[in-house]
């Protein structure tokens, strides 16, 4: 008998909302999917809110409600297209939109918006949300959370695998073929966030499609070395980051030191940064024997980035997660459907070795429609 959950999120790229209808058990299967783009003014406001600015509380409050309404619209559209009634869905797992992620300092915090009260009221379905803060309360980074899902779905006995998610920020999960070895995972650094930001600035386009602009440029070794010298890359895991760290200001500080460069060369070097920071992170993992590397997220559609990643991982097979039966666009949304199910079954959703939390924990609160 079908057990439906919905996973929904808007990622660090902030290009829209992804909603996945997932059927359980035994293994989660994608039953239907739907994407809803942000109105341009809302996207601009979310990008602005991710950077400290003026009148943040009022602006955040309005965006929280407006985003909740848009999440609900995406869910209702998904169900209408799939011809599934709200009564057939056990719960929605809503990640929300990350506005700030500050895992360091004396009072670490993380903030995701997209009011779950609004979502529950507008869909008639229970909502599980606020997944990250319990892990953070237990001393963890609150991220990444998807490695637990990767472990449940993608681990293969006898074969070392690495799952790489390239959204705005890139993260990886190491899945050893030896069941006695634990999984590992962390944010490697920028995925698409700097590439997209430079594309918006120079091309007035939301992204560099297929890496075509980067392919016109040449990697600048000095600039790349400066990027990679950032202390985040040498910091040992557990670690997580966000676009508020790898921001336009971060990039500009490096460009100011580098002198005048052709815009395409900057894009080529940013692409090299993403590929190198991911591949270096994989190559530094002990005990991996020619792992199979599977990529998901928007970066999997960037042909130039995929080629660069493969060139930096000689001897490793690099392929999209489609080859494992899960489309690259839907891995993360499916993960939050899985996390919602974990919450309803009172099962842990975090991996302490990944996040640094002191113990496994049931993640998320439940918002009822009534």
Buried (B, 14 or more C-beta within 10 A) or exposed (E): EEBBBBBBBBBBBBBBBBBBBBBBEEEBBBBBBBBBEBEEEBBEBBBBBBBEEEEBEEBBEEBBBBBBBBBBBBBBBBBEEBEBEBEBBBBBBBBBBBBBBBBEEEEBEBBBBBBBBBBBBBBBBBBBBBBBBBBBEBBBBBBBBBBBBBBEBBBEEEBBBBBBBBBBBBBBBBBBBEEEEBBBBBBBBBBBBBBBBBBBBBBEEBBBEBBBBBBBBEBBEEBBEBBBEBEBBEEEBBBBBBBBBBBBEBBEEBBEEBEEBEBBBBBBBBBBBBBBBBBBBBEEBEEBEEBBBBBBBBBBBBEBBBBBBBEBBEEBEBBBBBEBEBBBBBBBBBBBBBBBBBBBEEEBBBBBBBBBBEEBBBBBEBBEBE
